[in-house]
Amino acid sequence: MAKAPVLTPRAKDFPRWYQDLINKAELAENGPVRGTMVIRPYGYGLWERMQGDLDARIKAVGVQNAYFPLFIPKSYLTREAEHVEGFAPELAVVTHGGGKELEEPVVVRPTSETIVNEYFSKWVQSYRDLPLLINQWANVVRWELRPRLFLRTTEFLWQEGHTAHATYEDAREFAARIHRDVYADFMENVLAMDVVLGRKTARERFAGAVNTLTLEGMMGDGKALQLGTSHELGQNFARAFGTRYLSRDGEQELVWQTSWGSTTRMIGALVMMHGDDDGLRLPPRLAPVQAVVLAVKGDPAVLAAVRETGDRLAAAGVRVHVDDRTDLPFGRRAVDWELRGVPVRVEIGPRDLEAGTATLARRIPGGKEPARTDLLADVVPKALEEDQALLLRQARERRTARTVEARTVEEAAEAAAAGGWARVRWADLGPEGEAVLAERAVSVRCLVTEDGAVPDADDAPGNVAYVARAY
């Protein structure tokens, strides 16, 4: 009799497969309040790796970290009309504290444009204070009606950048730089994620922004997921909060601003873009453990060889873990590491020891092969780089294969309903066609130029819309 699968097969029930994997790989579980989550150590380890790499990239473009309060006076949000309208349904509002009714209700941070501008207006006096480039790592709360771990939760972790510039051009270029050089570079070269860089339509734009740049990825079921955004805020918040500076000409001018963010949603994207029926497949450059060395048996000689191999791999720069828990069955341990997506398993047993080899199991392409133990310090790093490239290539090939060229709203909707994406000329779709798609739970994910670049304007000639169902 065949064994029952560890996970629900993706082809049978993709949402159930996702929930099974989050649970069995010990990434997270639901918190006690609806919509919240507890991120378990393995899942948080992924976030720490993401956070560390992104933080270095953010600082490399001149941004400094700061921290702003979790509680924001409700009156702050009302100063920018589009902003408050956009976030009103998601707000968590505190009306009592210390056993008393508050004089003014406070909002639990949904995003920080308003409170940041309250302080930017104090910190910016002259053109010499610009550009002001600030980022914070924090949690935010948006009351989610249909929660799903990592993808949509009432509370989630993120970074949010906020900048002020002397000119429109400077702000626009900085938003594009974050979009391209920080987010896209990180997602492609570290997370091995295939992303489409584009411009949001007015319907999908961030509340209070004049332009939103987005990165969209295709998940394993063909749906889209927004993976990060960079917004040009124009002067909307500067006008609302009086964020002005004295120009070189001695004139009082409003600043031009940007904001941008990426979240723990990237963990959910990792699962859905790279995972398979056996579990996670972690990109080697991200994986907290790149290689695990497993003792097949508890023989002293085997254990000694396993530990020595671990030391050699660590000396070669591999993030390695030695699994010498021989009181647990080998098969169970191998399945657990496979579920967790560790890129390489090095398995050593008595027969391997006699032959001077180890069994190399590669999670991403699959399969096992023997390798000489004295060459592992060269073989494993090479395999990790090959598998990093393979993950990105597979993701791109999937998107290419499941994206169709559509000529009408109906063709675009059919492609999305069939579990893929469609490309359709924006001139043939427009806001009216976008509204028709929305009635069928299909959205315009972004606009690109004919050659795939980011357009300068919503209505630029030749714009192409990517259309899909989305998480």
C-alpha positions as CSV (number, residue, x, y, z in Angstrom):
1,M,0.0,0.0,0.0
2,A,1.4,3.4,-1.0
3,K,2.1,5.8,1.8
4,A,-0.2,8.9,2.2
5,P,1.6,12.0,1.0
6,V,3.0,14.3,3.6
7,L,1.3,17.3,2.0
8,T,-1.9,17.7,0.0
9,P,-0.8,17.6,-3.6
10,R,-0.7,21.1,-5.2
11,A,-2.7,20.0,-8.2
12,K,-5.5,18.7,-6.0
13,D,-5.9,21.7,-3.7
14,F,-3.3,24.5,-3.9
15,P,-4.6,26.5,-0.9
16,R,-4.7,23.3,1.3
17,W,-1.1,22.5,0.1
18,Y,0.0,26.0,1.1
19,Q,-1.5,25.7,4.6
20,D,-0.1,22.2,5.1
21,L,3.4,23.3,4.1
22,I,3.3,26.4,6.4
23,N,2.3,24.1,9.2
24,K,4.5,21.1,8.6
25,A,7.6,23.1,7.8
26,E,7.0,25.0,11.1
27,L,7.0,28.4,9.5
28,A,4.0,29.9,11.3
29,E,0.6,29.3,12.8
30,N,-2.5,31.3,13.6
31,G,-2.5,33.6,16.6
32,P,-5.2,33.9,19.2
33,V,-6.8,36.9,17.6
34,R,-8.3,36.4,14.2
35,G,-6.0,37.4,11.5
36,T,-2.8,37.4,13.6
37,M,0.0,34.9,13.3
38,V,2.8,33.5,15.3
39,I,6.0,33.2,13.2
40,R,7.9,30.2,14.4
41,P,11.7,30.2,14.6
42,Y,12.3,28.6,11.2
43,G,10.0,31.1,9.5
44,Y,11.5,34.0,11.4
45,G,14.9,32.8,10.4
46,L,13.8,33.4,6.8
47,W,12.6,36.9,7.6
48,E,15.9,37.7,9.4
49,R,17.8,36.7,6.3
50,M,15.6,38.8,4.1
51,Q,15.7,41.7,6.6
52,G,19.5,41.7,6.8
53,D,20.1,41.6,3.1
54,L,17.4,44.3,2.3
55,D,18.7,46.5,5.2
56,A,22.2,46.5,3.7
57,R,20.8,47.4,0.3
58,I,18.6,50.2,1.7
59,K,21.6,51.7,3.6
60,A,23.8,51.4,0.5
61,V,21.6,54.0,-1.3
62,G,22.0,56.5,1.6
63,V,18.9,55.7,3.8
64,Q,19.1,55.7,7.6
65,N,16.9,53.7,9.9
66,A,14.7,55.3,12.5
67,Y,11.5,54.4,14.4
68,F,8.1,56.1,14.7
69,P,5.3,55.4,17.2
70,L,2.8,52.5,16.8
71,F,0.0,54.8,17.9
72,I,-1.0,57.7,15.6
73,P,-3.6,60.4,16.5
74,K,-6.7,59.8,14.4
75,S,-6.7,63.4,13.3
76,Y,-3.4,62.9,11.4
77,L,-5.0,60.5,9.0
78,T,-7.8,62.9,8.1
79,R,-5.4,65.6,6.8
80,E,-4.9,63.7,3.5
81,A,-8.3,62.9,2.0
82,E,-7.4,60.1,-0.4
83,H,-5.2,58.5,2.3
84,V,-7.9,58.3,5.0
85,E,-10.5,57.1,2.5
86,G,-8.2,54.3,1.3
87,F,-7.4,53.0,4.7
88,A,-10.6,53.7,6.6
89,P,-12.0,50.1,6.2
90,E,-8.8,48.6,7.6
91,L,-8.1,50.8,10.6
92,A,-7.8,49.5,14.2
93,V,-8.8,52.4,16.5
94,V,-8.1,52.6,20.2
95,T,-10.7,54.6,22.2
96,H,-9.7,53.7,25.7
97,G,-6.5,53.5,27.6
98,G,-5.6,53.2,31.3
99,G,-9.2,52.5,32.1
100,K,-10.4,55.9,30.7
101,E,-11.8,57.1,27.4
102,L,-9.1,58.9,25.4
103,E,-9.6,62.5,24.5
104,E,-8.7,61.7,21.0
105,P,-8.9,58.2,19.5
106,V,-5.6,56.8,18.2
107,V,-5.0,54.6,15.2
108,V,-2.8,51.5,15.4
109,R,-0.2,52.2,12.6
110,P,-1.5,51.0,9.2
111,T,1.4,52.8,7.5
112,S,3.4,55.9,8.6
113,E,3.1,58.6,6.0
114,T,1.1,60.8,8.3
115,I,3.2,60.6,11.5
116,V,6.4,60.7,9.5
117,N,5.3,64.0,7.9
118,E,4.5,65.5,11.3
119,Y,8.1,65.1,12.1
120,F,9.6,65.8,8.7
121,S,7.8,69.2,8.8
122,K,10.0,69.9,11.9
123,W,13.2,68.4,10.7
124,V,13.2,70.0,7.2
125,Q,14.0,73.7,7.3
126,S,16.3,74.4,4.3
127,Y,17.4,72.8,1.0
128,R,20.5,71.8,3.0
129,D,18.3,69.3,4.9
130,L,17.4,67.5,1.7
131,P,17.1,64.8,0.6
132,L,15.9,63.3,3.9
133,L,16.0,59.5,3.6
134,I,14.5,57.5,6.4
135,N,13.5,53.8,6.8
136,Q,11.9,51.9,9.6
137,W,11.5,48.2,10.4
138,A,8.2,47.8,12.2
139,N,4.9,46.0,12.5
140,V,1.6,47.4,11.1
141,V,-2.0,46.6,11.6
142,R,-4.7,46.5,8.8
143,W,-7.9,44.8,9.8
144,E,-8.1,41.9,7.3
145,L,-11.4,40.3,6.5
146,R,-10.0,37.2,4.7
147,P,-6.7,36.4,6.5
148,R,-4.2,33.9,5.2
149,L,-0.8,33.3,6.9
150,F,1.9,35.5,5.5
151,L,-0.2,36.7,2.6
152,R,-2.9,38.7,4.3
153,T,-2.8,39.1,8.1
154,T,-4.1,41.7,10.4
155,E,-0.7,42.4,11.8
156,F,2.5,41.9,9.7
157,L,6.1,42.9,9.7
158,W,7.7,45.1,7.1
159,Q,10.1,47.9,6.3
160,E,8.7,51.2,5.2
161,G,10.9,53.9,3.6
162,H,10.0,57.6,3.6
163,T,11.9,60.3,1.8
164,A,11.7,64.1,1.1
165,H,13.3,65.8,-1.8
166,A,13.8,69.3,-3.2
167,T,12.5,68.5,-6.7
168,Y,10.0,66.2,-8.4
169,E,12.7,64.7,-10.5
170,D,14.8,63.7,-7.5
171,A,11.8,62.1,-5.8
172,R,10.8,60.3,-9.0
173,E,14.3,58.9,-9.6
174,F,14.7,57.8,-6.0
175,A,11.4,55.9,-6.1
176,A,12.5,54.2,-9.3
177,R,15.9,53.4,-7.8
178,I,14.4,51.7,-4.8
179,H,12.1,49.8,-7.1
180,R,14.9,48.7,-9.5
181,D,18.1,48.6,-7.5
182,V,16.9,47.5,-4.1
183,Y,13.7,45.5,-4.5
184,A,14.0,43.9,-8.0
185,D,17.7,43.1,-7.5
186,F,17.1,41.5,-4.1
187,M,14.1,39.5,-5.3
188,E,15.8,38.2,-8.4
189,N,19.3,37.6,-7.1
190,V,18.6,36.5,-3.6
191,L,15.1,35.1,-3.6
192,A,15.4,33.7,-7.1
193,M,11.9,35.2,-7.8
194,D,10.8,36.1,-11.3
195,V,9.2,39.5,-11.0
196,V,7.5,41.9,-13.5
197,L,8.4,45.5,-12.8
198,G,5.6,47.9,-13.7
199,R,3.3,50.8,-12.9
200,K,0.0,50.5,-11.1
201,T,-3.1,51.9,-12.7
202,A,-5.0,54.7,-11.0
203,R,-7.5,52.1,-9.7
204,E,-4.7,50.1,-8.0
205,R,-2.5,53.0,-6.9
206,F,-1.6,53.5,-3.2
207,A,-4.0,55.9,-1.4
208,G,-2.5,59.4,-1.5
209,A,0.2,58.6,-4.2
210,V,0.5,60.1,-7.6
211,N,2.3,57.0,-8.9
212,T,2.9,53.5,-7.6
213,L,5.7,51.2,-9.0
214,T,5.1,47.5,-8.3
215,L,6.8,44.1,-8.5
216,E,4.4,41.3,-9.4
217,G,5.2,37.6,-9.3
218,M,3.4,34.5,-10.6
219,M,2.7,31.9,-8.0
220,G,2.6,28.1,-8.6
221,D,-1.1,28.2,-9.3
222,G,-0.9,31.0,-11.8
223,K,-2.2,33.8,-9.6
224,A,-0.3,37.0,-9.1
225,L,1.1,38.3,-5.9
226,Q,2.3,41.9,-5.3
227,L,5.8,41.6,-3.7
228,G,6.8,45.2,-3.1
229,T,5.8,48.8,-4.0
230,S,7.5,52.1,-4.3
231,H,5.3,55.2,-4.4
232,E,5.7,58.7,-5.7
233,L,3.7,60.8,-3.2
234,G,4.1,64.1,-5.1
235,Q,3.4,67.0,-2.7
236,N,0.1,65.6,-1.3
237,F,1.4,64.8,2.2
238,A,3.7,67.8,2.2
239,R,0.8,70.1,1.6
240,A,-1.3,68.5,4.2
241,F,1.4,68.7,6.9
242,G,3.2,71.9,5.8
243,T,6.5,70.1,5.0
244,R,8.4,73.0,3.4
245,Y,12.0,74.1,2.9
246,L,13.8,77.3,2.2
247,S,15.1,77.0,-1.3
248,R,18.5,78.3,-2.6
249,D,16.5,81.3,-4.0
250,G,15.1,82.1,-0.6
251,E,11.6,80.9,-1.4
252,Q,9.5,78.6,0.8
253,E,8.8,75.4,-1.2
254,L,6.9,72.2,-0.5
255,V,9.0,69.0,-0.6
256,W,8.4,66.1,-3.0
257,Q,8.2,62.7,-1.3
258,T,8.3,59.0,-1.8
259,S,7.4,55.9,0.4
260,W,8.1,52.3,-0.3
261,G,7.8,49.0,1.5
262,S,8.2,45.2,1.5
263,T,6.7,42.7,4.0
264,T,6.7,39.2,5.4
265,R,4.4,38.4,2.4
266,M,7.7,37.6,0.7
267,I,7.8,34.4,2.8
268,G,4.4,33.3,1.5
269,A,5.7,34.1,-2.0
270,L,8.7,31.9,-1.5
271,V,6.5,29.0,-0.6
272,M,4.1,29.5,-3.5
273,M,6.6,30.3,-6.2
274,H,9.2,27.7,-5.4
275,G,7.5,25.0,-3.3
276,D,6.6,21.6,-4.6
277,D,4.7,18.5,-3.4
278,D,7.6,17.6,-1.2
279,G,7.8,21.0,0.6
280,L,9.8,24.1,0.4
281,R,12.7,24.7,-2.0
282,L,14.7,27.6,-0.6
283,P,17.0,29.6,-2.8
284,P,20.6,28.9,-1.6
285,R,21.5,32.5,-1.1
286,L,18.6,33.0,1.3
287,A,18.5,29.6,3.1
288,P,19.5,29.8,6.8
289,V,20.9,26.3,6.3
290,Q,22.4,25.7,2.9
291,A,23.6,22.2,3.5
292,V,22.7,19.6,6.2
293,V,25.1,16.7,6.9
294,L,23.1,13.6,8.1
295,A,24.5,10.6,9.9
296,V,22.7,7.6,8.5
297,K,23.8,5.4,11.5
298,G,25.1,6.1,14.9
299,D,28.5,4.4,14.4
300,P,31.3,6.4,16.1
301,A,33.2,6.5,12.8
302,V,30.2,7.7,10.9
303,L,29.5,10.4,13.5
304,A,33.1,11.5,13.4
305,A,33.0,11.7,9.6
306,V,29.8,13.7,9.6
307,R,31.2,16.3,12.0
308,E,34.4,16.6,10.1
309,T,32.5,17.1,6.9
310,G,30.4,19.8,8.6
311,D,33.6,21.6,9.6
312,R,35.0,21.4,6.1
313,L,31.8,22.8,4.5
314,A,31.7,25.6,7.1
315,A,35.3,26.5,6.4
316,A,34.3,26.7,2.7
317,G,31.7,29.3,3.5
318,V,28.7,27.1,3.5
319,R,26.0,27.6,6.1
320,V,25.9,24.1,7.4
321,H,24.1,22.1,10.0
322,V,25.2,18.7,11.3
323,D,22.3,16.3,12.0
324,D,23.7,13.5,14.2
325,R,20.3,12.7,15.9
326,T,20.6,9.0,15.3
327,D,18.0,8.3,18.0
328,L,15.5,9.4,15.3
329,P,14.9,7.4,12.2
330,F,17.0,8.5,9.2
331,G,14.0,8.6,6.9
332,R,12.0,10.9,9.1
333,R,14.9,13.3,9.4
334,A,15.5,13.3,5.6
335,V,11.8,14.1,5.0
336,D,11.9,16.9,7.6
337,W,14.9,18.6,5.9
338,E,13.2,18.1,2.5
339,L,10.0,19.8,3.8
340,R,12.1,22.7,5.1
341,G,13.7,23.2,1.7
342,V,17.4,22.9,2.6
343,P,19.1,23.0,-0.8
344,V,21.6,20.2,-0.2
345,R,21.7,17.1,2.0
346,V,25.0,15.3,2.5
347,E,24.2,11.8,3.8
348,I,26.9,9.6,5.2
349,G,26.5,6.0,6.4
350,P,28.9,3.0,6.9
351,R,29.0,2.1,3.2
352,D,29.7,5.6,2.2
353,L,32.5,5.7,4.8
354,E,34.1,2.6,3.3
355,A,33.9,4.0,-0.2
356,G,35.2,7.4,0.8
357,T,32.0,9.0,-0.6
358,A,28.8,10.7,0.6
359,T,25.4,10.7,-1.0
360,L,24.5,14.2,-2.3
361,A,20.8,15.0,-2.4
362,R,19.9,18.2,-4.1
363,R,16.5,19.6,-3.2
364,I,16.0,22.0,-6.1
365,P,16.6,19.8,-9.2
366,G,15.9,16.6,-7.2
367,G,17.8,13.4,-7.3
368,K,20.8,11.9,-5.5
369,E,24.4,11.2,-6.6
370,P,27.6,10.0,-4.9
371,A,30.4,12.5,-4.3
372,R,33.9,12.0,-2.9
373,T,34.0,13.4,0.6
374,D,37.4,15.0,0.0
375,L,35.8,17.1,-2.8
376,L,32.6,18.2,-1.0
377,A,34.1,21.6,-0.1
378,D,34.3,22.3,-3.9
379,V,31.2,20.4,-5.1
380,V,28.6,21.8,-2.6
381,P,29.3,25.6,-3.2
382,K,29.1,24.9,-7.0
383,A,25.8,23.0,-6.6
384,L,24.4,25.8,-4.6
385,E,25.1,28.4,-7.3
386,E,23.7,26.2,-10.0
387,D,20.5,25.6,-8.1
388,Q,20.1,29.3,-7.3
389,A,20.1,30.0,-11.0
390,L,17.8,27.0,-11.7
391,L,15.1,28.3,-9.4
392,L,14.9,31.7,-11.1
393,R,15.0,30.0,-14.5
394,Q,12.1,27.7,-13.6
395,A,10.0,30.6,-12.3
396,R,10.5,32.6,-15.5
397,E,9.7,29.6,-17.7
398,R,6.5,29.1,-15.8
399,R,5.4,32.7,-16.3
400,T,6.3,32.6,-19.9
401,A,4.4,29.4,-20.5
402,R,1.3,30.6,-18.7
403,T,1.0,34.1,-20.1
404,V,-1.1,34.7,-23.2
405,E,-1.4,37.7,-25.5
406,A,-5.0,38.8,-25.4
407,R,-6.9,41.3,-27.6
408,T,-10.1,41.8,-25.7
409,V,-11.4,42.0,-22.1
410,E,-13.1,38.6,-22.6
411,E,-9.8,36.9,-23.7
412,A,-8.0,38.4,-20.7
413,A,-10.6,37.3,-18.3
414,E,-10.6,33.8,-19.7
415,A,-6.8,33.5,-19.4
416,A,-7.0,34.6,-15.7
417,A,-9.8,32.2,-15.0
418,A,-7.8,29.3,-16.6
419,G,-5.0,29.9,-14.1
420,G,-2.6,32.2,-16.0
421,W,-1.8,35.8,-16.9
422,A,-2.8,37.8,-19.9
423,R,-1.0,40.7,-21.7
424,V,-3.4,43.1,-23.3
425,R,-2.9,46.5,-24.8
426,W,-4.0,49.2,-22.3
427,A,-5.5,51.1,-25.2
428,D,-7.8,48.1,-25.8
429,L,-8.7,47.8,-22.1
430,G,-8.6,51.1,-20.4
431,P,-10.4,52.0,-17.1
432,E,-13.7,50.7,-18.4
433,G,-12.3,47.3,-19.3
434,E,-10.5,47.2,-15.9
435,A,-13.8,47.8,-14.1
436,V,-15.4,44.9,-16.1
437,L,-12.5,42.6,-15.1
438,A,-12.9,43.6,-11.4
439,E,-16.4,42.3,-11.5
440,R,-14.9,38.9,-12.3
441,A,-12.3,39.1,-9.6
442,V,-9.6,39.8,-12.1
443,S,-7.3,42.8,-11.8
444,V,-4.7,44.8,-13.8
445,R,-1.5,43.9,-11.9
446,C,0.6,46.5,-13.7
447,L,1.4,48.4,-16.9
448,V,4.6,48.0,-18.8
449,T,5.9,49.3,-22.1
450,E,5.8,47.1,-25.2
451,D,9.4,46.0,-24.5
452,G,8.7,45.3,-20.8
453,A,10.1,48.5,-19.3
454,V,8.3,50.6,-16.7
455,P,6.2,53.3,-18.4
456,D,6.6,57.0,-17.7
457,A,2.8,57.5,-17.6
458,D,-0.4,55.6,-17.3
459,D,-1.5,56.6,-20.8
460,A,1.9,56.4,-22.5
461,P,1.5,55.1,-26.1
462,G,2.0,51.3,-26.4
463,N,1.4,50.5,-22.7
464,V,0.6,46.8,-22.1
465,A,-1.4,45.6,-19.1
466,Y,-0.6,42.4,-17.2
467,V,-4.0,40.9,-16.1
468,A,-4.5,38.2,-13.5
469,R,-6.3,36.9,-10.5
470,A,-4.3,37.8,-7.4
471,Y,-3.8,37.1,-3.8
